[in-house]
Amino acid sequence: MPASAFAFFVVILGSNAPTPLLPGYRAELGMSPLNVAFAFSAYFVGLVAVLALLARTRLTRFARMLLPFAVGLGASADLMFLAIDDDPTLLYVGRVVTGAAVALATGPAAALMLVGGGERGRAMIASVSILGGCLGLILSVCVVAWAPMPGRTIYYVHLGLCLAASAALMVALVRRRSALRLALRVPQTDVDSGPRRRWSTTVTAYAGGASGWIAGALAVGTLPVALVEAARVESLSVAALSGIVCLVAAAVTQLTLNSRGVVVPLWIGLSILTAGAIVVAAGIAYGNLWVVLAGCLLSGLGQAPSFATGLRVLSRGLGAVAQGRTASAYSCVCYSVAGVFALGAGATASFWGIRNGTIAIVGFYGLSCGVLAMLAAADMRIGQRVSAVQARLASAANPLNPNTVQLVFRRGSMRCAS
């Protein structure tokens, strides 16, 4: 479990490596806000395509081969970024390859972590995703701020981490090859399907996870450019604080909830995301950096439970292969919606201006989260009522129920008396 978690962490780390450099790429390569949004969202193209493939097939049973290959694919993206000169084409291609690497690692890593850690590893894929995105952004910002040749150093650092992760993963896979071969067999139908859910529960779980990931996408890919333009922030590292604050809050929240075994209801996470969006929109409107960062903090606090709780709901009771397929399908939906929102933010900023466009897209996002929070709360109440009715029916049908035993005893006594 630690080796597969570390490998997935390193792949996720690379997804945010070029993010603080995007405003710099915009100036050096003459990119428009829409081009910057496309460079950020190109990551979702490779991500969604490969996740859809893994979700529709049972390729996750080859997790022992797919996860090391994904690490190598992430390293190849670093080589593409290092080769960028005056043409942004390699930036777009590298982002697509990075997305494919993350997608290829998601299902296999989820399966291997479940095999290695049991139920403790079921939701760990969400924790590692949030933590990897958080630390990747922090590492990249630190390199951009203080390291020489920041446009190259961050990729050299990630290449070294890929080599270390590959070595640790291969050692672990070789040592546990017999147990993994047995655990990654295609499960029986009843294990593969898991418990039945209401369609409303499934929809709100997917919507909650997507809303959580949109918060990170907006904070990392959209708000830094808006802060440079609307809040007159001159430093790229300061502009990247929006993403850092959001992802750090999400990572700390997720690790705290996991360590204490607490599962936050979905409607609470969505309500916090609504509040965060309102504060961010107000901060952009007034051009105040600190108000925007406060909104990003709230968004991070809501992102973690929204994303993790949705995955728990959808993967409850599944085996290793089905866990990998479900994690791939879940991530596919969440990343797809996040990519659409990021592109929508870039398009809106190009037509309405960066300040007004960002306010519009963040306001629409906050409204959507508010509506989803009410739907999730209603679905939870329906679920509680259904569970209560089922418990009463099961209790009435139980022959060991005290009321049933007393009724049978009375009938027997009346028969004996007659």
Solvent accessible surface area in square Angstrom, and as a share of the most:
residue,aa,sasa,rsa
1,M,45,0.20
2,P,104,0.66
3,A,17,0.13
4,S,6,0.04
5,A,15,0.11
6,F,72,0.30
7,A,0,0.00
8,F,1,0.00
9,F,38,0.16
10,V,0,0.00
11,V,3,0.02
12,I,5,0.02
13,L,8,0.04
14,G,5,0.05
15,S,10,0.07
16,N,17,0.08
17,A,3,0.03
18,P,1,0.01
19,T,7,0.04
20,P,6,0.04
21,L,16,0.08
22,L,6,0.03
23,P,23,0.14
24,G,19,0.19
25,Y,21,0.08
26,R,64,0.23
27,A,86,0.67
28,E,141,0.63
29,L,30,0.15
30,G,67,0.65
31,M,12,0.05
32,S,47,0.31
33,P,31,0.19
34,L,74,0.37
35,N,59,0.30
36,V,4,0.02
37,A,11,0.08
38,F,90,0.37
39,A,0,0.00
40,F,11,0.04
41,S,5,0.03
42,A,1,0.01
43,Y,16,0.06
44,F,13,0.06
45,V,88,0.50
46,G,6,0.05
47,L,0,0.00
48,V,38,0.22
49,A,64,0.49
50,V,31,0.18
51,L,0,0.00
52,A,40,0.31
53,L,97,0.48
54,L,1,0.00
55,A,18,0.14
56,R,202,0.74
57,T,45,0.26
58,R,81,0.29
59,L,61,0.30
60,T,0,0.00
61,R,91,0.33
62,F,78,0.32
63,A,0,0.00
64,R,70,0.26
65,M,122,0.54
66,L,32,0.16
67,L,0,0.00
68,P,28,0.18
69,F,124,0.52
70,A,0,0.00
71,V,1,0.00
72,G,41,0.40
73,L,44,0.22
74,G,6,0.05
75,A,20,0.16
76,S,36,0.23
77,A,1,0.01
78,D,3,0.02
79,L,106,0.53
80,M,53,0.24
81,F,7,0.03
82,L,21,0.11
83,A,61,0.47
84,I,26,0.13
85,D,113,0.59
86,D,118,0.61
87,D,83,0.43
88,P,30,0.19
89,T,70,0.41
90,L,63,0.31
91,L,0,0.00
92,Y,46,0.17
93,V,62,0.35
94,G,0,0.00
95,R,3,0.01
96,V,50,0.29
97,V,24,0.14
98,T,6,0.04
99,G,0,0.00
100,A,17,0.13
101,A,0,0.00
102,V,0,0.00
103,A,0,0.00
104,L,22,0.11
105,A,0,0.00
106,T,3,0.02
107,G,0,0.00
108,P,0,0.00
109,A,0,0.00
110,A,1,0.01
111,A,0,0.00
112,L,8,0.04
113,M,0,0.00
114,L,16,0.08
115,V,46,0.26
116,G,50,0.48
117,G,15,0.14
118,G,34,0.33
119,E,124,0.55
120,R,172,0.63
121,G,1,0.01
122,R,21,0.08
123,A,5,0.04
124,M,42,0.19
125,I,7,0.04
126,A,0,0.00
127,S,9,0.06
128,V,13,0.07
129,S,5,0.03
130,I,1,0.01
131,L,48,0.24
132,G,0,0.00
133,G,8,0.08
134,C,4,0.02
135,L,72,0.36
136,G,2,0.02
137,L,2,0.01
138,I,49,0.25
139,L,56,0.28
140,S,0,0.00
141,V,11,0.07
142,C,49,0.29
143,V,13,0.07
144,V,25,0.14
145,A,45,0.35
146,W,203,0.71
147,A,28,0.21
148,P,106,0.66
149,M,128,0.57
150,P,43,0.27
151,G,32,0.30
152,R,100,0.37
153,T,31,0.18
154,I,3,0.01
155,Y,0,0.00
156,Y,109,0.42
157,V,56,0.32
158,H,6,0.03
159,L,36,0.18
160,G,40,0.38
161,L,53,0.26
162,C,4,0.02
163,L,134,0.67
164,A,51,0.39
165,A,0,0.00
166,S,33,0.21
167,A,61,0.47
168,A,44,0.34
169,L,1,0.00
170,M,93,0.41
171,V,90,0.52
172,A,32,0.24
173,L,16,0.08
174,V,82,0.47
175,R,166,0.61
176,R,138,0.50
177,R,124,0.45
178,S,74,0.48
179,A,57,0.44
180,L,13,0.07
181,R,124,0.45
182,L,114,0.57
183,A,42,0.32
184,L,7,0.04
185,R,162,0.59
186,V,61,0.35
187,P,31,0.19
188,Q,133,0.59
189,T,112,0.65
190,D,107,0.55
191,V,67,0.39
192,D,24,0.12
193,S,72,0.47
194,G,19,0.18
195,P,67,0.42
196,R,238,0.87
197,R,94,0.34
198,R,83,0.30
199,W,198,0.69
200,S,28,0.18
201,T,26,0.15
202,T,33,0.19
203,V,82,0.47
204,T,14,0.08
205,A,1,0.01
206,Y,54,0.21
207,A,22,0.17
208,G,0,0.00
209,G,0,0.00
210,A,6,0.05
211,S,6,0.04
212,G,0,0.00
213,W,36,0.12
214,I,6,0.03
215,A,5,0.04
216,G,7,0.06
217,A,7,0.05
218,L,8,0.04
219,A,2,0.02
220,V,8,0.05
221,G,13,0.12
222,T,19,0.11
223,L,4,0.02
224,P,13,0.08
225,V,18,0.10
226,A,0,0.00
227,L,0,0.00
228,V,47,0.27
229,E,65,0.29
230,A,19,0.15
231,A,20,0.16
232,R,191,0.70
233,V,15,0.09
234,E,168,0.75
235,S,47,0.30
236,L,57,0.28
237,S,27,0.18
238,V,51,0.29
239,A,1,0.00
240,A,5,0.04
241,L,59,0.29
242,S,0,0.00
243,G,1,0.01
244,I,25,0.13
245,V,36,0.21
246,C,0,0.00
247,L,10,0.05
248,V,51,0.29
249,A,7,0.06
250,A,0,0.00
251,A,4,0.03
252,V,90,0.52
253,T,24,0.14
254,Q,4,0.02
255,L,86,0.43
256,T,61,0.35
257,L,28,0.14
258,N,53,0.27
259,S,92,0.60
260,R,186,0.68
261,G,60,0.58
262,V,71,0.41
263,V,80,0.46
264,V,27,0.15
265,P,47,0.30
266,L,21,0.11
267,W,90,0.32
268,I,59,0.30
269,G,0,0.00
270,L,1,0.01
271,S,44,0.28
272,I,51,0.26
273,L,0,0.00
274,T,27,0.15
275,A,42,0.33
276,G,0,0.00
277,A,3,0.02
278,I,112,0.57
279,V,41,0.23
280,V,6,0.04
281,A,16,0.12
282,A,39,0.30
283,G,0,0.00
284,I,1,0.01
285,A,36,0.28
286,Y,185,0.70
287,G,28,0.27
288,N,61,0.31
289,L,30,0.15
290,W,185,0.65
291,V,52,0.30
292,V,0,0.00
293,L,17,0.08
294,A,48,0.37
295,G,0,0.00
296,C,2,0.01
297,L,87,0.43
298,L,56,0.28
299,S,9,0.06
300,G,0,0.00
301,L,68,0.34
302,G,0,0.00
303,Q,1,0.00
304,A,0,0.00
305,P,4,0.03
306,S,0,0.00
307,F,5,0.02
308,A,5,0.04
309,T,11,0.06
310,G,0,0.00
311,L,2,0.01
312,R,74,0.27
313,V,26,0.15
314,L,4,0.02
315,S,0,0.00
316,R,132,0.48
317,G,46,0.44
318,L,15,0.07
319,G,14,0.13
320,A,14,0.11
321,V,1,0.00
322,A,5,0.04
323,Q,0,0.00
324,G,0,0.00
325,R,59,0.22
326,T,24,0.14
327,A,1,0.01
328,S,0,0.00
329,A,27,0.21
330,Y,1,0.00
331,S,8,0.05
332,C,18,0.11
333,V,57,0.33
334,C,0,0.00
335,Y,4,0.02
336,S,35,0.22
337,V,53,0.31
338,A,0,0.00
339,G,5,0.05
340,V,104,0.60
341,F,27,0.11
342,A,3,0.02
343,L,68,0.34
344,G,25,0.24
345,A,2,0.02
346,G,7,0.06
347,A,33,0.26
348,T,30,0.17
349,A,11,0.08
350,S,51,0.33
351,F,167,0.70
352,W,160,0.56
353,G,33,0.32
354,I,23,0.12
355,R,108,0.39
356,N,80,0.41
357,G,0,0.00
358,T,2,0.01
359,I,45,0.23
360,A,36,0.28
361,I,23,0.12
362,V,4,0.02
363,G,37,0.35
364,F,117,0.49
365,Y,6,0.02
366,G,5,0.04
367,L,122,0.61
368,S,33,0.21
369,C,0,0.00
370,G,20,0.19
371,V,68,0.39
372,L,38,0.19
373,A,9,0.07
374,M,131,0.59
375,L,96,0.48
376,A,8,0.06
377,A,16,0.12
378,A,35,0.28
379,D,14,0.07
380,M,68,0.31
381,R,125,0.46
382,I,85,0.43
383,G,16,0.15
384,Q,107,0.47
385,R,167,0.61
386,V,57,0.33
387,S,66,0.42
388,A,41,0.32
389,V,74,0.43
390,Q,109,0.48
391,A,61,0.47
392,R,164,0.60
393,L,119,0.59
394,A,65,0.50
395,S,52,0.34
396,A,67,0.52
397,A,83,0.64
398,N,64,0.33
399,P,97,0.61
400,L,146,0.72
401,N,24,0.12
402,P,102,0.64
403,N,109,0.56
404,T,38,0.22
405,V,75,0.43
406,Q,87,0.39
407,L,87,0.43
408,V,92,0.53
409,F,146,0.61
410,R,137,0.50
411,R,130,0.47
412,G,27,0.26
413,S,52,0.33
414,M,137,0.61
415,R,183,0.67
416,C,118,0.71
417,A,92,0.72
418,S,129,0.83
